[in-house]
Amino acid sequence: MFQCPFFSFSERVQLSKNKKYYPIDPALRSAVTNTYTRDLGKSLEICVFLKLKQKYENVHYFKEADRGEVDFVVLDGSKVIPYQV
């Protein structure tokens, strides 16, 4: 399992927020969940996470109560790049 921590420039804020977890293999999710329908959106999100993890050392997520969630955020040098799946 890979951790996907909350994105913040503050280390304290990062540590206080919950982390998301993604399996190393997308098939693991279907093996351990008891859902009867295939959630292709979640499977695609896992695949995108794994591809970003290959390219970037740190992959985060971001969420604001009034503005919604960004699936993934990465830092490329000093540039913040959001990814919405």
N, C-alpha and C positions, 0 to 999 in steps of 0.2 A: 504494500500500500504506500502511495505517495501522499504527503501532506501538501495542502494548498492553503497557506495562511492568509489572513486578512491583509490587504494592502494599506499601509500607512507609513509615512516617513518617521513616525514616532514608534520606537521600539516598544514602549510601554503600552501603547494602544494596540499594536500587533499582538502582543502577548495576552491582552485582556479579552480578545475576541476569539470566537470558536474557529477551528480549522475545518476545512473540508478534506475528505479523503477520496482518493481515486485509486482503483486497482491497477496493477501493472499490466494486466491483460483484460480487455473489455469483456471477454467471455466469463471471467470470474464473477462479475455482477449477476449474470443470469443464473449462474450455478448456485449462488447463495441467497438470492431473493426468492420470495414465494409469490411473485406477481404472475398473473395468468396472461396479461397482455404485454406485448413487447413495447418498451418505451424507447423508440428510436432516437428521440431527442437527447435522452440521457446517454445513450450509447455513442452518439455523435459527440457529445460534450466530453466524454472520456477519451475518445480518439483525438480530439483537438488538444486536450490537456497533454496527452502523451507526446504529441508532435511538438508542442511548445516546450515541453520538458527536455526534449532532445536538443533543441536549439538554445534555450536559455537555462541558466542555472537556477534562477528563482522565478516561480510562477505563483501569482497571488490572485485572490478575488477581491471585489470591492462591493460594498453595499451601504446605501444610505436609506434611512427610514422613509424619507419623503421623495427620494428620487429613483429608487429601484436598485437593481443589482447589475454589475458588470461581471460576466462569467470569469474572465481572466484579465490580469494586468501584469505586464512585464516591463522591466527597465532595460532599455538599450542605450547604454552610456548614461546620459542624463535625461534621455527622452522616455516619457511614460507612454506605453502603448496599450490601449484597452482592446480586448477581443470579446465580442458578443456572439455567442453560438446560437 
